[in-house]
């Protein structure tokens, strides 16, 4: 089991949380927890059976909407 926390920008509401959670779940993660910081960098903690590449996370965020890993 691997747990990683990412800083994600572009999230402003619960709809954003749902969209990001749904896309990350499609990667096969077992758990997603989001600490929403509207207009700032939200903390997104992802638990999965195997490590996920930053590219896979970025692609899922892009698919969910206009969300980005902070610093990307």
C-alpha positions in Angstrom: 0.0 0.0 0.0 1.3 3.4 -1.0 0.1 6.8 0.3 1.1 10.1 -1.3 -0.1 13.6 -0.8 -0.2 16.1 -3.6 -0.8 19.8 -3.7 -3.4 20.6 -6.3 -4.5 24.0 -7.6 -7.7 25.0 -9.3 -10.2 23.4 -6.9 -12.8 25.8 -5.5 -15.8 23.7 -4.3 -17.2 20.3 -3.5 -18.0 19.7 -7.2 -14.2 20.0 -7.8 -13.5 17.5 -5.0 -16.0 15.0 -6.5 -14.5 15.4 -10.0 -10.9 14.9 -8.9 -11.9 12.0 -6.6 -13.8 10.3 -9.5 -10.9 10.6 -11.9 -8.3 9.4 -9.4 -10.4 6.5 -8.5 -10.3 5.4 -12.2 -6.5 4.9 -11.7 -7.3 2.1 -9.3 -6.6 3.9 -6.1 -8.2 2.6 -3.0 -8.8 5.9 -1.2 -8.8 9.6 -1.9 -9.0 12.4 0.7 -9.1 16.0 -0.2 -8.6 19.0 2.1 -10.2 21.7 0.0 -8.5 25.2 0.0 -10.8 27.2 -2.3 -8.6 29.3 -4.6 -5.4 27.9 -3.1 -3.5 24.7 -3.1 -5.6 21.8 -1.8 -4.1 18.7 -0.3 -5.1 15.5 -2.1 -4.0 12.3 -0.4 -4.1 9.2 -2.5 -3.7 5.6 -1.3 -3.1 2.9 -3.9 -1.7 -0.6 -4.1 1.3 0.5 -6.2 3.0 3.9 -6.6 1.5 6.2 -9.2 3.6 8.4 -11.4 3.2 12.2 -11.3 2.3 12.0 -15.0 -0.6 9.7 -14.2 -1.9 12.0 -11.4 -1.5 15.1 -13.7 -3.4 13.3 -16.5 -6.3 12.4 -14.2 -6.4 16.0 -12.8 -6.5 17.3 -16.4 -9.3 14.9 -17.3 -11.3 16.0 -14.2 -11.1 19.7 -15.2 -8.7 22.6 -14.9 -6.7 21.2 -12.0 -2.9 21.0 -11.7 -0.3 19.7 -9.4 1.1 22.8 -7.7 4.4 23.8 -9.2 3.6 22.1 -12.5 
